[in-house]
Amino acid sequence: MTDQKTLLTKILLEKLGIEVTEKNLKNWYALWWVNPRPKGLHSMRLTERGIEDFEEKIDLKCYKILFPKPLENITNKFILDLEKYIDGPYYITRTYIKVFTEKIAIQLILFGGDLQRYQIAKIKSNKK
């Protein structure tokens, strides 16, 4: 069974007219994904090149959610906690996040783009 990250990488390679081989997958993983590991639990966080190519080449709706105030720090712990709730590709900066999953986009918009409030609510709802 192919995971979502590998499937999206293969689709994008095909859209770019690049042969889908193990070598090409490995090389393009490193260009498009912050954490290029293809197996097991892994990040769906995109690099700057990744978000550019995904927005331009794949026919997926991208949602940009602005933060109410710039993030102070984007720490590894913050990203790991965030990835418990974001199940699709995303790109994050200090001032916004871009996601491709409509459900996640709506949830983030309902929280006014406040990722900390979003995470707290998700933690509370998972404890019930």
C-alpha positions as CSV (number, residue, x, y, z in Angstrom):
1,M,0.0,0.0,0.0
2,T,1.4,3.4,-1.0
3,D,1.3,6.1,1.7
4,Q,-0.1,9.6,0.9
5,K,3.4,11.2,0.8
6,T,4.7,8.7,-1.8
7,L,1.5,8.9,-3.8
8,L,1.7,12.7,-4.0
9,T,5.3,12.6,-4.9
10,K,4.7,10.2,-7.7
11,I,1.8,12.3,-9.1
12,L,3.9,15.4,-9.1
13,L,6.8,13.6,-10.8
14,E,4.4,12.4,-13.5
15,K,3.0,16.0,-13.9
16,L,6.5,17.2,-14.4
17,G,7.2,14.5,-17.0
18,I,9.9,12.8,-14.8
19,E,10.1,9.1,-14.8
20,V,9.0,7.6,-11.4
21,T,12.0,5.5,-10.2
22,E,13.4,4.8,-6.8
23,K,16.3,7.2,-7.5
24,N,14.0,10.0,-8.6
25,L,11.7,9.5,-5.7
26,K,14.6,9.8,-3.3
27,N,16.0,12.9,-5.0
28,W,12.7,14.7,-5.2
29,Y,11.6,13.8,-1.7
30,A,14.6,15.8,-0.5
31,L,13.5,18.8,-2.6
32,W,9.8,18.8,-1.7
33,W,9.6,17.5,1.9
34,V,11.2,18.9,5.0
35,N,11.6,15.4,6.4
36,P,12.3,13.3,3.3
37,R,11.9,9.9,4.9
38,P,9.4,7.9,2.8
39,K,8.6,5.1,5.2
40,G,6.7,4.9,8.5
41,L,5.4,7.9,10.5
42,H,6.7,11.0,8.8
43,S,6.1,14.7,8.3
44,M,3.9,16.1,5.6
45,R,5.6,19.5,5.9
46,L,6.6,20.9,2.6
47,T,9.8,22.9,1.7
48,E,9.5,26.2,-0.1
49,R,10.2,24.4,-3.4
50,G,7.6,21.8,-2.4
51,I,4.8,24.3,-1.8
52,E,5.6,26.1,-5.1
53,D,5.5,23.0,-7.1
54,F,2.4,21.6,-5.4
55,E,0.5,24.8,-5.9
56,E,1.5,25.2,-9.5
57,K,1.5,21.6,-10.8
58,I,-1.0,19.5,-8.8
59,D,-4.7,20.3,-9.2
60,L,-5.3,20.5,-5.4
61,K,-7.0,23.4,-3.6
62,C,-4.6,25.2,-1.3
63,Y,-5.9,27.1,1.7
64,K,-3.8,29.9,3.3
65,I,-4.6,30.7,6.9
66,L,-3.0,33.8,8.4
67,F,-2.0,33.8,12.1
68,P,-3.4,36.5,14.3
69,K,0.2,37.4,15.3
70,P,3.5,36.1,14.0
71,L,4.8,32.9,15.7
72,E,7.6,33.6,18.1
73,N,9.4,30.3,17.4
74,I,8.7,27.3,15.2
75,T,10.3,24.6,17.4
76,N,10.6,20.9,16.7
77,K,8.2,20.2,19.6
78,F,5.7,22.7,18.1
79,I,5.8,21.0,14.7
80,L,5.6,17.4,16.2
81,D,2.5,18.5,18.2
82,L,1.0,20.2,15.2
83,E,1.5,17.1,13.0
84,K,-0.7,15.0,15.3
85,Y,-3.6,16.9,13.8
86,I,-2.6,17.9,10.3
87,D,-2.8,14.8,8.1
88,G,-2.0,16.3,4.7
89,P,0.7,18.4,3.1
90,Y,1.3,21.8,4.6
91,Y,3.7,24.7,4.6
92,I,4.3,26.9,7.6
93,T,6.0,30.3,8.1
94,R,5.9,32.7,11.1
95,T,2.9,34.5,9.6
96,Y,0.7,31.8,7.9
97,I,0.1,28.2,7.2
98,K,-1.0,26.6,3.9
99,V,-2.9,23.3,3.9
100,F,-4.5,21.2,1.3
101,T,-7.1,19.5,3.5
102,E,-10.4,21.5,3.5
103,K,-11.4,20.1,6.9
104,I,-8.2,21.2,8.5
105,A,-8.5,24.6,6.8
106,I,-12.0,25.1,8.1
107,Q,-11.0,24.1,11.7
108,L,-8.0,26.5,11.6
109,I,-10.2,29.3,10.2
110,L,-12.8,28.7,13.0
111,F,-9.9,29.3,15.5
112,G,-9.0,32.5,13.8
113,G,-5.7,31.0,12.7
114,D,-4.5,30.6,16.3
115,L,-2.6,27.3,16.2
116,Q,-2.1,27.2,20.0
117,R,-5.9,27.4,20.6
118,Y,-6.4,24.9,17.9
119,Q,-3.9,22.4,19.5
120,I,-5.4,22.9,23.0
121,A,-8.9,22.2,21.7
122,K,-7.7,19.1,19.8
123,I,-6.0,17.8,22.9
124,K,-9.1,18.3,25.0
125,S,-11.3,16.7,22.5
126,N,-9.0,13.6,22.3
127,K,-9.2,13.2,26.1
128,K,-12.9,12.7,26.0
